[in-house]
Amino acid sequence: MSFPSLQITFYEDRGFQGRHYECSSDHSNLQPCFSRCNSIRVDSGCWMLYEQPNYSGSQYFLRRGDYPDYQHWMGLNDSVRSCRLIPHTSSHRLRIYEREDYRGQMVELTEDCSSLRDRFHFSEIHSLHVLEGWWVLYEMPNYRGRQYLLRPGDYRHYHDWGALDARVGSLRRAVDFY
C-alpha cells in the first residue's frame, strides 16, 4: 500500500489564485516563499500553521481539504509565516489537571471533547501530560478560539503550551479522518 505524499500548498490570493508555494515538511520561515497567504489546499496530512516565523504567534490547525480564504481556517489575517507537519499516530491519550504541577482533579482523555465544561465541569486547565499522540487545545467550546498544538510531553503550567491564561474549552486529536 502506498501513501500519498504529505503536502500543503499556500496561495497568495483567495480562491487558490496567484503565486503559490508547495510544502511537504516543517518550515520555520515561510517569509521568503510568499508575502501573504489568502488560500490553502491541504492534499494530505494534518498541519499547524503559525502567524510568525519559528512556530510562534497564533496557531491554526488544518486537515486535508480546501480553504479558499483565511476565514475558513479561522485566521485573523493573511499572515502565515511557519508551518509544522503533525506526525500520524494511531493512539491518543492525555491527562488534564485543574491545578499547576499535576495537582487537583485529573481526567484522562482518549477521544475528542467538544466541551470540557459540559463533560467534566472544567473551564480551566493549569497543567497537562500528553501521553500519546498529538492534540489541539482550543480556548473555547466546539473547537473555537485560540488554538495550541500539544505534542507528547509534560506541560506543568499553561505557559508551557503558549497560553496567556488557563481558559480551555475543547480538545481535539490531531488526526486526518479521510
Secondary structure as GFF3:
##gff-version 3
##sequence-region A 1 178
A	DSSP	beta_strand	7	13	.	.	.	ID=ss1
A	DSSP	beta_strand	17	23	.	.	.	ID=ss2
A	DSSP	beta_strand	39	44	.	.	.	ID=ss3
A	DSSP	beta_strand	46	52	.	.	.	ID=ss4
A	DSSP	beta_strand	56	62	.	.	.	ID=ss5
A	DSSP	beta_strand	65	67	.	.	.	ID=ss6
A	DSSP	three_ten_helix	70	73	.	.	.	ID=ss7
A	DSSP	beta_strand	82	86	.	.	.	ID=ss8
A	DSSP	beta_strand	93	99	.	.	.	ID=ss9
A	DSSP	three_ten_helix	100	102	.	.	.	ID=ss10
A	DSSP	beta_strand	103	109	.	.	.	ID=ss11
A	DSSP	alpha_helix	116	120	.	.	.	ID=ss12
A	DSSP	beta_strand	127	132	.	.	.	ID=ss13
A	DSSP	beta_strand	135	140	.	.	.	ID=ss14
A	DSSP	beta_strand	144	150	.	.	.	ID=ss15
A	DSSP	beta_strand	153	155	.	.	.	ID=ss16
A	DSSP	three_ten_helix	158	161	.	.	.	ID=ss17
A	DSSP	beta_strand	170	173	.	.	.	ID=ss18
###
